């Protein structure tokens, strides 16, 4: 059985700990009203499939994580968030990100 309070707490954790956003900013990110997001986070409403899809798509998390707390590994939320940003990037932005990450990776390798 789905626990709407636990689900809401997971969504709040994603908002606060991963994105460090206010409820208003996170709601805008996900295409939701701040009021609706607040009700979901507080467990007053069980998240609908439409809302769940918006949150997962825009926060880079899986439905399994939000609904059941299932996570592939400790870094999967970070990886999903990065993947989400990359999926929404233009070709030009992707090239810039690649150069940036390559430079950082090279620098870290030299430090070891």
SVG drawing of the C-alpha trace seen along z (x, -y; Angstrom):
<svg xmlns="http://www.w3.org/2000/svg" viewBox="-5 -30 54 32">
<polyline fill="none" stroke="black" stroke-width="0.4" points="0.0,0.0 1.3,-3.5 1.9,-5.8 1.2,-9.3 3.0,-10.9 6.2,-9.0 5.9,-9.8 5.4,-13.5 8.5,-13.4 10.6,-11.9 9.5,-14.6 10.3,-17.3 13.7,-15.7 14.4,-15.8 13.4,-19.5 15.4,-20.5 18.4,-18.2 19.1,-17.9 17.8,-21.1 17.9,-23.4 14.8,-25.1 11.8,-26.7 8.5,-25.0 7.6,-27.8 10.7,-27.3 10.4,-23.5 6.7,-23.7 7.6,-26.0 10.3,-23.5 7.8,-20.7 4.9,-22.7 2.7,-22.5 1.1,-25.0 2.8,-25.7 -0.4,-24.9 -0.7,-21.5 2.9,-20.6 2.5,-21.6 -0.5,-19.3 1.5,-16.4 4.5,-17.0 2.5,-17.1 0.7,-13.9 -2.7,-15.6 -3.0,-14.2 -1.7,-11.0 0.3,-12.1 -1.5,-11.5 0.2,-9.8 0.3,-13.1 1.9,-14.9 4.3,-12.0 5.4,-12.1 6.0,-15.9 8.1,-15.6 10.1,-12.6 10.7,-14.1 11.8,-17.5 13.7,-16.3 15.5,-13.3 14.2,-10.7 12.4,-7.4 8.9,-6.6 10.2,-3.6 12.2,-6.0 9.3,-8.3 6.7,-5.6 8.7,-2.9 12.0,-4.3 13.9,-2.0 17.2,-3.3 19.8,-1.5 22.7,-2.9 23.6,-5.9 24.5,-8.0 21.5,-7.3 19.6,-10.5 22.6,-12.6 23.1,-10.7 19.4,-11.0 19.4,-14.7 22.5,-15.2 20.9,-13.1 17.8,-15.2 19.8,-18.4 21.7,-16.9 18.5,-15.7 17.2,-19.3 20.4,-20.8 21.1,-22.0 24.0,-20.5 26.1,-23.6 25.5,-23.3 26.4,-19.6 29.7,-20.4 30.5,-23.0 29.5,-20.5 31.7,-17.9 34.7,-20.2 34.1,-21.3 33.8,-17.8 36.8,-16.6 38.9,-19.5 37.9,-18.8 38.4,-15.0 41.9,-15.7 42.7,-18.1 41.6,-15.5 43.6,-12.8 46.7,-14.9 46.2,-15.6 46.3,-11.9"/>
</svg>
